[in-house]
């Protein structure tokens, strides 16, 4: 449990940076590359690089019925931050507060993973889990994230993995120079 707590604290720090990343993605010129469905961003102070994508499809259901709900940005990230020894951290924001104590289910072409939530953010429990997810995403064609909101809405977000490998390799390279 101690390692999980450390991971969550690190994740909370990343959430602040990711929030900044979302705002910068919309307004900044720090996008350095586009790789099909994934983009690469770089910040210099502190040095951080990330690849990010928005879903190709979202389905929101409540009580088994498709519903229209209001969500903010829905993004899947992979972060590199050399000063914090972050290498390939998978981060997801669903655009709403997740149900307390819930997890996000991530499926990459049949391989299942669990992400732990805090507010609007979700991360794998360990760096080893990050590595397994990134490996699966490099081999896969789509990532499907299923989660539950505080209001009981189930969301299913489908991300294309076209360009994923090129984007994260680019982000990693830019943060190791």
N, CA, C and O of each residue as an XYZ file, in Angstrom:
708
protein
N       0.825     -1.191      0.000
C       0.000      0.000      0.000
C       0.864      1.248      0.000
O       0.441      2.268     -0.544
N       2.065      1.215      0.589
C       2.948      2.366      0.616
C       3.336      2.811     -0.781
O       3.341      4.007     -1.073
N       3.663      1.852     -1.655
C       4.025      2.164     -3.028
C       2.840      2.788     -3.757
O       3.006      3.717     -4.547
N       1.654      2.273     -3.487
C       0.451      2.825     -4.121
C       0.253      4.277     -3.682
O      -0.105      5.120     -4.505
N       0.476      4.584     -2.405
C       0.325      5.946     -1.898
C       1.327      6.877     -2.573
O       0.971      7.980     -2.986
N       2.572      6.436     -2.684
C       3.593      7.237     -3.362
C       3.179      7.481     -4.806
O       3.311      8.596     -5.311
N       2.686      6.454     -5.466
C       2.248      6.562     -6.860
C       1.092      7.559     -6.982
O       1.059      8.355     -7.920
N       0.150      7.520     -6.043
C      -0.986      8.449     -6.091
C      -0.520      9.887     -5.863
O      -1.019     10.803     -6.516
N       0.423     10.098     -4.953
C       0.950     11.443     -4.724
C       1.636     11.953     -5.986
O       1.449     13.099     -6.392
N       2.432     11.081     -6.597
C       3.078     11.460     -7.855
C       2.019     11.752     -8.911
O       2.162     12.677     -9.711
N       0.973     10.964     -8.905
C      -0.111     11.171     -9.854
C      -0.808     12.498     -9.652
O      -1.167     13.171    -10.618
N      -1.001     12.879     -8.392
C      -1.628     14.173     -8.109
C      -0.771     15.311     -8.641
O      -1.290     16.289     -9.180
N       0.524     15.184     -8.492
C       1.425     16.196     -9.052
C       1.276     16.228    -10.570
O       1.243     17.298    -11.177
N       1.188     15.047    -11.173
C       1.026     14.974    -12.625
C      -0.317     15.555    -13.048
O      -0.423     16.132    -14.130
N      -1.349     15.413    -12.210
C      -2.664     15.967    -12.551
C      -2.581     17.471    -12.709
O      -3.180     18.039    -13.623
N      -1.846     18.112    -11.829
C      -1.669     19.556    -11.958
C      -0.979     19.901    -13.250
O      -1.371     20.841    -13.942
N       0.047     19.146    -13.579
C       0.758     19.386    -14.838
C      -0.123     19.043    -16.028
O      -0.093     19.731    -17.048
N      -0.911     17.973    -15.899
C      -1.785     17.582    -16.998
C      -2.865     18.628    -17.228
O      -3.233     18.901    -18.370
N      -3.373     19.214    -16.154
C      -4.358     20.282    -16.301
C      -3.752     21.419    -17.093
O      -4.389     21.973    -17.989
N      -2.519     21.764    -16.760
C      -1.808     22.786    -17.520
C      -1.633     22.326    -18.960
O      -1.796     23.114    -19.892
N      -1.306     21.061    -19.141
C      -1.108     20.529    -20.487
C      -2.381     20.645    -21.318
O      -2.317     20.967    -22.505
N      -3.528     20.388    -20.712
C      -4.792     20.487    -21.432
C      -5.013     21.918    -21.890
O      -5.362     22.161    -23.045
N      -4.809     22.862    -20.982
C      -4.993     24.270    -21.333
C      -4.003     24.678    -22.415
O      -4.360     25.393    -23.351
N      -2.764     24.224    -22.286
C      -1.755     24.578    -23.275
C      -2.039     23.936    -24.619
O      -1.773     24.532    -25.663
N      -2.576     22.726    -24.600
C      -2.873     22.043    -25.856
C      -3.856     22.865    -26.668
O      -3.755     22.933    -27.893
N      -4.809     23.492    -25.986
C      -5.825     24.266    -26.688
C      -5.297     25.612    -27.175
O      -5.773     26.131    -28.184
N      -4.306     26.192    -26.462
C      -3.905     27.561    -26.771
C      -2.432     27.739    -27.099
O      -2.044     28.814    -27.556
N      -1.610     26.748    -26.889
C      -0.176     26.907    -26.987
C       0.357     26.500    -28.351
O      -0.297     25.801    -29.125
N       1.553     26.960    -28.607
C       2.266     26.551    -29.813
C       3.345     25.529    -29.468
O       4.248     25.290    -30.270
N       3.259     24.916    -28.270
C       4.290     23.957    -27.880
C       4.031     22.552    -28.417
O       4.719     21.608    -28.029
N       3.052     22.402    -29.301
C       2.873     21.116    -29.980
C       3.997     21.008    -30.994
O       4.139     21.862    -31.870
N       4.788     19.965    -30.875
C       5.966     19.828    -31.727
C       5.797     18.787    -32.819
O       6.586     18.736    -33.763
N       4.768     17.958    -32.693
C       4.570     16.929    -33.712
C       3.145     16.398    -33.655
O       2.491     16.432    -32.613
N       2.687     15.913    -34.783
C       1.411     15.202    -34.880
C       1.694     13.881    -35.573
O       2.262     13.845    -36.665
N       1.294     12.809    -34.934
C       1.540     11.463    -35.455
C       0.192     10.767    -35.611
O      -0.245     10.055    -34.707
N      -0.455     10.963    -36.722
C      -1.783     10.430    -37.037
C      -2.776     10.903    -35.977
O      -3.178     12.066    -36.004
N      -3.189     10.030    -35.034
C      -4.195     10.413    -34.044
C      -3.603     10.892    -32.713
O      -4.347     11.158    -31.769
N      -2.286     11.004    -32.631
C      -1.610     11.416    -31.402
C      -0.759     12.655    -31.667
O      -0.182     12.804    -32.744
N      -0.688     13.535    -30.682
C       0.151     14.731    -30.764
C       1.233     14.666    -29.706
O       1.091     13.972    -28.699
N       2.315     15.393    -29.942
C       3.438     15.456    -29.003
C       3.604     16.914    -28.576
O       3.610     17.823    -29.407
N       3.739     17.116    -27.269
C       3.940     18.441    -26.696
C       5.205     18.434    -25.854
O       5.578     17.406    -25.289
N       5.869     19.595    -25.772
C       7.090     19.733    -24.979
C       7.021     21.042    -24.207
O       6.630     22.079    -24.743
N       7.404     20.975    -22.949
C       7.571     22.161    -22.108
C       9.025     22.188    -21.661
O       9.628     21.135    -21.454
N       9.587     23.369    -21.511
C      10.997     23.490    -21.178
C      11.285     23.715    -19.693
O      12.351     23.314    -19.226
N      10.387     24.335    -18.938
C      10.706     24.687    -17.557
C       9.541     24.391    -16.636
O       8.657     25.236    -16.495
N       9.498     23.221    -15.999
C      10.491     22.145    -16.059
C      10.309     21.345    -17.346
O       9.258     21.389    -17.986
N      11.348     20.621    -17.701
C      11.301     19.818    -18.914
C      10.290     18.695    -18.751
O      10.377     17.885    -17.828
N       9.339     18.665    -19.657
C       8.389     17.565    -19.708
C       7.896     17.427    -21.137
O       7.769     18.406    -21.872
N       7.625     16.198    -21.504
C       7.146     15.885    -22.840
C       5.982     14.924    -22.674
O       5.964     14.106    -21.753
N       5.016     15.028    -23.566
C       3.909     14.100    -23.481
C       3.295     13.883    -24.850
O       3.336     14.746    -25.727
N       2.727     12.701    -24.998
C       1.910     12.408    -26.162
C       0.477     12.341    -25.655
O       0.223     11.919    -24.526
N      -0.451     12.758    -26.499
C      -1.838     12.860    -26.051
C      -2.779     12.640    -27.227
O      -2.454     12.949    -28.373
N      -3.954     12.098    -26.915
C      -4.981     11.899    -27.922
C      -6.355     12.081    -27.295
O      -6.536     11.882    -26.094
N      -7.310     12.459    -28.115
C      -8.716     12.544    -27.717
C      -9.431     11.308    -28.285
O      -8.976     10.723    -29.267
N     -10.542     10.920    -27.669
C     -11.231      9.718    -28.157
C     -11.865      9.919    -29.529
O     -12.252     11.027    -29.899
N     -11.960      8.833    -30.263
C     -12.660      8.823    -31.549
C     -14.156      8.614    -31.348
O     -14.974      9.013    -32.177
N     -14.496      7.975    -30.216
C     -15.906      7.714    -29.917
C     -16.117      7.743    -28.405
O     -15.284      7.252    -27.645
N     -17.240      8.324    -27.977
C     -17.634      8.280    -26.571
C     -19.088      7.852    -26.500
O     -19.923      8.300    -27.286
N     -19.381      6.969    -25.536
C     -20.755      6.535    -25.294
C     -21.001      6.672    -23.806
O     -20.236      6.155    -22.991
N     -22.079      7.376    -23.450
C     -22.440      7.601    -22.053
C     -23.774      6.912    -21.791
O     -24.744      7.132    -22.516
N     -23.821      6.077    -20.753
C     -25.064      5.378    -20.435
C     -25.392      5.516    -18.958
O     -24.506      5.656    -18.114
N     -26.691      5.475    -18.666
C     -27.174      5.456    -17.292
C     -28.377      4.527    -17.277
O     -29.321      4.712    -18.046
N     -28.344      3.531    -16.405
C     -29.441      2.568    -16.352
C     -29.605      1.798    -17.651
O     -30.713      1.391    -18.000
N     -28.497      1.595    -18.375
C     -28.541      0.838    -19.616
C     -28.995      1.641    -20.828
O     -29.074      1.097    -21.929
N     -29.295      2.927    -20.644
C     -29.753      3.771    -21.746
C     -28.698      4.810    -22.090
O     -28.060      5.380    -21.205
N     -28.523      5.047    -23.369
C     -27.586      6.080    -23.822
C     -28.148      7.436    -23.406
O     -29.316      7.739    -23.650
N     -27.292      8.253    -22.769
C     -27.709      9.577    -22.312
C     -26.718     10.626    -22.803
O     -25.557     10.331    -23.086
N     -27.201     11.836    -22.893
C     -26.343     12.961    -23.241
C     -25.862     13.586    -21.940
O     -26.671     13.952    -21.087
N     -24.556     13.710    -21.787
C     -23.990     14.325    -20.583
C     -22.944     15.345    -20.990
O     -22.374     15.292    -22.080
N     -22.719     16.259    -20.091
C     -21.726     17.299    -20.338
C     -20.403     16.866    -19.709
O     -20.338     16.590    -18.511
N     -19.351     16.809    -20.525
C     -18.022     16.427    -20.046
C     -17.019     17.445    -20.565
O     -17.174     17.997    -21.654
N     -15.988     17.681    -19.763
C     -14.904     18.538    -20.260
C     -13.962     17.672    -21.092
O     -14.354     16.597    -21.545
N     -12.735     18.122    -21.299
C     -11.789     17.399    -22.152
C     -11.598     15.957    -21.700
O     -11.438     15.681    -20.511
N     -11.619     15.053    -22.655
C     -11.386     13.627    -22.436
C     -10.080     13.320    -23.152
O     -10.009     13.382    -24.379
N      -9.037     12.985    -22.378
C      -7.715     12.829    -22.976
C      -6.962     11.658    -22.360
O      -7.092     11.369    -21.171
N      -6.182     11.002    -23.185
C      -5.290      9.930    -22.756
C      -3.863     10.396    -23.042
O      -3.528     10.752    -24.172
N      -3.031     10.389    -22.000
C      -1.663     10.906    -22.064
C      -0.648      9.815    -21.779
O      -0.959      8.803    -21.151
N       0.574     10.038    -22.252
C       1.755      9.330    -21.768
C       2.805     10.414    -21.540
O       3.204     11.111    -22.472
N       3.253     10.551    -20.271
C       4.160     11.617    -19.849
C       5.596     11.141    -19.676
O       5.858      9.999    -19.299
N       6.525     12.066    -19.968
C       7.951     11.895    -19.678
C       8.394     13.168    -18.981
O       8.203     14.268    -19.501
N       8.989     13.019    -17.800
C       9.481     14.178    -17.058
C      10.781     13.781    -16.378
O      10.763     13.259    -15.263
N      11.907     14.022    -17.035
C      13.185     13.519    -16.535
C      13.554     14.032    -15.147
O      14.132     13.279    -14.364
N      13.246     15.266    -14.816
C      13.613     15.807    -13.493
C      12.885     15.110    -12.354
O      13.366     15.108    -11.221
N      11.722     14.515    -12.644
C      10.953     13.801    -11.630
C      11.046     12.288    -11.816
O      10.337     11.529    -11.156
N      11.925     11.859    -12.718
C      12.121     10.441    -13.024
C      10.823      9.773    -13.472
O      10.579      8.607    -13.160
N       9.999     10.509    -14.201
C       8.768      9.984    -14.772
C       9.070      9.594    -16.208
O       9.503     10.417    -17.014
N       8.834      8.324    -16.514
C       9.140      7.830    -17.857
C       7.989      6.945    -18.331
O       7.856      5.794    -17.915
N       7.165      7.506    -19.207
C       6.068      6.714    -19.771
C       4.895      6.530    -18.839
O       4.315      5.445    -18.789
N       4.527      7.568    -18.094
C       3.386      7.451    -17.177
C       2.080      7.655    -17.937
O       1.856      8.704    -18.540
N       1.231      6.647    -17.898
C      -0.084      6.691    -18.535
C      -1.027      7.455    -17.608
O      -1.091      7.180    -16.410
N      -1.755      8.416    -18.174
C      -2.697      9.227    -17.399
C      -3.946      9.438    -18.244
O      -3.862      9.682    -19.448
N      -5.107      9.341    -17.600
C      -6.382      9.516    -18.288
C      -7.234     10.512    -17.529
O      -7.329     10.446    -16.304
N      -7.851     11.433    -18.247
C      -8.864     12.299    -17.653
C     -10.155     12.090    -18.426
O     -10.188     12.200    -19.652
N     -11.217     11.787    -17.689
C     -12.496     11.473    -18.308
C     -13.412     12.663    -18.520
O     -14.485     12.528    -19.108
N     -12.993     13.833    -18.043
C     -13.821     15.011    -18.237
C     -14.934     15.167    -17.216
O     -15.866     15.946    -17.417
N     -14.837     14.426    -16.121
C     -15.805     14.507    -15.022
C     -15.184     13.854    -13.798
O     -14.223     13.097    -13.934
N     -15.711     14.128    -12.588
C     -15.202     13.430    -11.399
C     -15.644     11.960    -11.411
O     -16.830     11.655    -11.539
N     -14.677     11.074    -11.277
C     -14.989      9.650    -11.202
C     -15.671      9.345     -9.870
O     -15.472     10.057     -8.886
N     -16.472      8.288     -9.847
C     -17.111      7.854     -8.604
C     -16.025      7.524     -7.584
O     -15.029      6.881     -7.914
N     -16.219      7.959     -6.364
C     -15.247      7.739     -5.298
C     -14.964      6.250     -5.125
O     -15.883      5.434     -5.047
N     -13.688      5.912     -5.069
C     -13.287      4.523     -4.870
C     -13.397      3.656     -6.114
O     -13.103      2.462     -6.061
N     -13.811      4.231     -7.222
C     -13.966      3.436     -8.449
C     -12.633      3.331     -9.182
O     -11.677      4.042     -8.873
N     -12.592      2.447    -10.139
C     -11.430      2.313    -11.005
C     -11.892      2.464    -12.451
O     -13.083      2.377    -12.752
N     -10.937      2.690    -13.326
C     -11.197      2.771    -14.755
C     -10.664      1.490    -15.376
O      -9.541      1.071    -15.094
N     -11.469      0.879    -16.214
C     -11.055     -0.321    -16.918
C     -10.511      0.088    -18.281
O     -11.188      0.773    -19.048
N      -9.298     -0.331    -18.576
C      -8.647     -0.039    -19.848
C      -8.443     -1.356    -20.584
O      -7.821     -2.280    -20.059
N      -8.969     -1.436    -21.801
C      -8.801     -2.635    -22.621
C      -8.099     -2.230    -23.909
O      -8.558     -1.351    -24.638
N      -6.980     -2.887    -24.170
C      -6.227     -2.676    -25.406
C      -6.232     -3.991    -26.163
O      -5.512     -4.928    -25.817
N      -7.051     -4.046    -27.199
C      -7.150     -5.252    -28.036
C      -7.221     -6.536    -27.215
O      -6.484     -7.485    -27.485
N      -8.098     -6.574    -26.220
C      -8.327     -7.769    -25.414
C      -7.523     -7.850    -24.135
O      -7.876     -8.639    -23.259
N      -6.452     -7.071    -23.978
C      -5.673     -7.055    -22.730
C      -6.289     -6.025    -21.790
O      -6.488     -4.872    -22.171
N      -6.593     -6.447    -20.545
C      -7.254     -5.566    -19.579
C      -6.293     -5.030    -18.537
O      -5.386     -5.726    -18.078
N      -6.517     -3.754    -18.168
C      -5.709     -3.087    -17.153
C      -6.640     -2.266    -16.265
O      -7.747     -1.905    -16.666
N      -6.169     -1.979    -15.052
C      -6.950     -1.195    -14.098
C      -6.222      0.106    -13.782
O      -5.025      0.108    -13.494
N      -6.959      1.208    -13.840
C      -6.428      2.512    -13.466
C      -7.155      2.971    -12.213
O      -8.365      2.785    -12.082
N      -6.410      3.570    -11.294
C      -6.983      4.048    -10.043
C      -7.304      5.526    -10.166
O      -6.556      6.278    -10.792
N      -8.413      5.945     -9.573
C      -8.924      7.299     -9.795
C      -8.729      8.203     -8.588
O      -8.642      7.766     -7.441
N      -8.665      9.496     -8.917
C      -8.692     10.551     -7.911
C      -9.263     11.781     -8.606
O      -8.610     12.370     -9.467
N     -10.471     12.165     -8.237
C     -11.119     13.289     -8.901
C     -11.408     12.951    -10.348
O     -12.097     11.973    -10.639
N     -10.876     13.768    -11.264
C     -11.089     13.557    -12.695
C      -9.935     12.804    -13.366
O      -9.888     12.714    -14.593
N      -9.012     12.268    -12.578
C      -7.785     11.669    -13.118
C      -7.668     10.203    -12.751
O      -8.180      9.767    -11.720
N      -6.985      9.441    -13.608
C      -6.756      8.017    -13.355
C      -5.371      7.624    -13.852
O      -4.896      8.110    -14.878
N      -4.726      6.714    -13.082
C      -3.382      6.234    -13.392
C      -3.264      4.771    -13.012
O      -3.992      4.289    -12.144
N      -2.342      4.057    -13.664
C      -2.012      2.711    -13.198
C      -1.340      2.795    -11.822
O      -0.848      3.856    -11.435
N      -1.318      1.691    -11.092
C      -0.781      1.677     -9.727
C       0.733      1.808     -9.673
O       1.268      2.372     -8.719
N       1.433      1.294    -10.681
C       2.897      1.270    -10.625
C       3.512      1.627    -11.971
O       2.841      1.600    -13.003
N       4.786      1.958    -11.946
C       5.521      2.211    -13.189
C       5.583      0.941    -14.040
O       5.593      1.009    -15.269
N       5.624     -0.203    -13.385
C       5.622     -1.478    -14.107
C       4.315     -1.636    -14.890
O       4.320     -2.102    -16.029
N       3.191     -1.241    -14.268
C       1.898     -1.291    -14.963
C       1.895     -0.327    -16.146
O       1.382     -0.657    -17.215
N       2.472      0.873    -15.957
C       2.597      1.819    -17.072
C       3.297      1.146    -18.246
O       2.831      1.212    -19.383
N       4.406      0.507    -17.959
C       5.208     -0.140    -18.993
C       4.413     -1.213    -19.736
O       4.494     -1.312    -20.960
N       3.649     -2.012    -18.999
C       2.832     -3.061    -19.623
C       1.760     -2.448    -20.522
O       1.494     -2.951    -21.614
N       1.152     -1.365    -20.060
C       0.111     -0.703    -20.851
C       0.707     -0.101    -22.121
O       0.151     -0.257    -23.208
N       1.837      0.586    -21.978
C       2.481      1.192    -23.149
C       2.853      0.119    -24.168
O       2.663      0.312    -25.369
N       3.374     -0.995    -23.703
C       3.714     -2.098    -24.608
C       2.474     -2.591    -25.351
O       2.514     -2.804    -26.563
N       1.375     -2.770    -24.622
C       0.129     -3.220    -25.256
C      -0.371     -2.184    -26.253
O      -0.845     -2.539    -27.332
N      -0.269     -0.901    -25.899
C      -0.745      0.152    -26.792
C       0.105      0.238    -28.062
O      -0.414      0.545    -29.135
N       1.398     -0.029    -27.946
C       2.256     -0.028    -29.135
C       1.829     -1.119    -30.113
O       1.922     -0.940    -31.328
N       1.366     -2.234    -29.590
C       0.967     -3.372    -30.423
C      -0.486     -3.279    -30.877
O      -0.880     -3.928    -31.845
N      -1.281     -2.471    -30.178
C      -2.722     -2.457    -30.404
C      -3.202     -1.490    -31.455
O      -2.432     -0.714    -32.021
N      -4.512     -1.556    -31.704
C      -5.151     -0.654    -32.659
C      -6.096      0.324    -31.977
O      -6.353      1.405    -32.506
N      -6.626     -0.049    -30.784
C      -7.482      0.874    -30.051
C      -7.420      0.587    -28.560
O      -7.156     -0.534    -28.126
N      -7.675      1.646    -27.788
C      -7.754      1.544    -26.331
C      -9.146      2.003    -25.925
O      -9.600      3.074    -26.329
N      -9.823      1.179    -25.117
C     -11.181      1.503    -24.670
C     -11.148      1.654    -23.152
O     -10.768      0.733    -22.429
N     -11.555      2.837    -22.686
C     -11.576      3.115    -21.255
C     -13.025      3.237    -20.793
O     -13.796      4.038    -21.321
N     -13.380      2.424    -19.795
C     -14.732      2.416    -19.258
C     -14.654      2.856    -17.802
O     -13.848      2.339    -17.028
N     -15.504      3.821    -17.436
C     -15.462      4.381    -16.087
C     -16.873      4.749    -15.641
O     -17.830      4.687    -16.413
N     -16.973      5.141    -14.350
C     -18.256      5.539    -13.775
C     -18.096      6.886    -13.095
O     -17.136      7.113    -12.359
N     -19.040      7.775    -13.345
C     -18.994      9.109    -12.755
C     -19.625      9.108    -11.365
O     -20.267      8.139    -10.960
N     -19.429     10.214    -10.643
C     -20.058     10.378     -9.331
C     -21.573     10.272     -9.432
O     -22.228      9.844     -8.482
N     -22.132     10.653    -10.565
C     -23.585     10.637    -10.760
C     -24.106      9.291    -11.254
O     -25.307      9.129    -11.472
N     -23.205      8.327    -11.430
C     -23.622      6.996    -11.836
C     -23.659      6.759    -13.333
O     -24.127      5.712    -13.780
N     -23.181      7.704    -14.106
C     -23.115      7.525    -15.552
C     -21.920      6.650    -15.884
O     -20.819      6.865    -15.377
N     -22.144      5.664    -16.737
C     -21.018      4.863    -17.222
C     -20.563      5.464    -18.540
O     -21.375      5.774    -19.412
N     -19.253      5.625    -18.673
C     -18.698      6.189    -19.894
C     -17.782      5.165    -20.544
O     -17.102      4.388    -19.874
N     -17.786      5.191    -21.863
C     -16.920      4.300    -22.637
C     -16.284      5.151    -23.723
O     -16.962      5.617    -24.639
N     -14.969      5.349    -23.614
C     -14.226      6.197    -24.536
C     -13.260      5.336    -25.334
O     -12.464      4.589    -24.765
N     -13.334      5.446    -26.663
C     -12.493      4.635    -27.539
C     -11.467      5.532    -28.223
O     -11.814      6.481    -28.926
N     -10.194      5.205    -27.997
C      -9.070      5.955    -28.553
C      -8.397      5.134    -29.646
O      -8.145      3.942    -29.470
N      -8.109      5.771    -30.766
C      -7.317      5.141    -31.820
C      -5.859      5.109    -31.364
O      -5.389      6.029    -30.695
N      -5.163      4.063    -31.726
C      -3.739      3.969    -31.422
C      -2.880      4.185    -32.667
O      -1.681      3.904    -32.652
N      -3.490      4.682    -33.744
C      -2.720      5.016    -34.943
C      -1.794      6.186    -34.632
O      -2.252      7.262    -34.248
N      -0.516      5.977    -34.794
C       0.478      7.007    -34.502
C       0.986      6.992    -33.072
O       1.862      7.784    -32.723
N       0.450      6.101    -32.231
C       0.840      6.067    -30.815
C       2.332      5.800    -30.640
O       3.012      6.534    -29.923
N       2.837      4.772    -31.280
C       4.251      4.404    -31.101
C       5.161      5.547    -31.538
O       6.094      5.901    -30.818
N       4.906      6.119    -32.693
C       5.734      7.234    -33.174
C       5.657      8.421    -32.216
O       6.665      9.083    -31.969
N       4.471      8.695    -31.676
C       4.304      9.842    -30.774
C       5.053      9.647    -29.462
O       5.742     10.559    -29.007
N       4.929      8.474    -28.848
C       5.617      8.327    -27.555
C       7.123      8.205    -27.733
O       7.888      8.654    -26.879
N       7.554      7.601    -28.834
C       8.998      7.545    -29.081
C       9.552      8.948    -29.298
O      10.653      9.259    -28.844
N       8.802      9.786    -29.982
C       9.202     11.178    -30.201
C       9.246     11.927    -28.865
O      10.221     12.621    -28.575
N       8.200     11.787    -28.058
C       8.152     12.468    -26.751
C       9.301     12.008    -25.862
O       9.965     12.829    -25.229
N       9.537     10.702    -25.813
C      10.627     10.179    -24.972
C      11.979     10.709    -25.443
O      12.808     11.121    -24.631
N      12.197     10.696    -26.748
C      13.466     11.173    -27.301
C      13.692     12.651    -26.943
O      14.800     13.036    -26.569
N      12.668     13.456    -27.057
C      12.782     14.890    -26.767
C      13.078     15.142    -25.290
O      13.657     16.171    -24.942
N      12.682     14.207    -24.416
C      12.901     14.409    -22.984
C      14.130     13.682    -22.467
O      14.380     13.682    -21.262
N      14.901     13.065    -23.350
C      16.129     12.402    -22.897
C      17.363     13.030    -23.532
O      18.476     12.541    -23.341
N      17.175     14.095    -24.277
C      18.325     14.768    -24.912
C      18.952     15.749    -23.956
O      19.929     16.411    -24.304
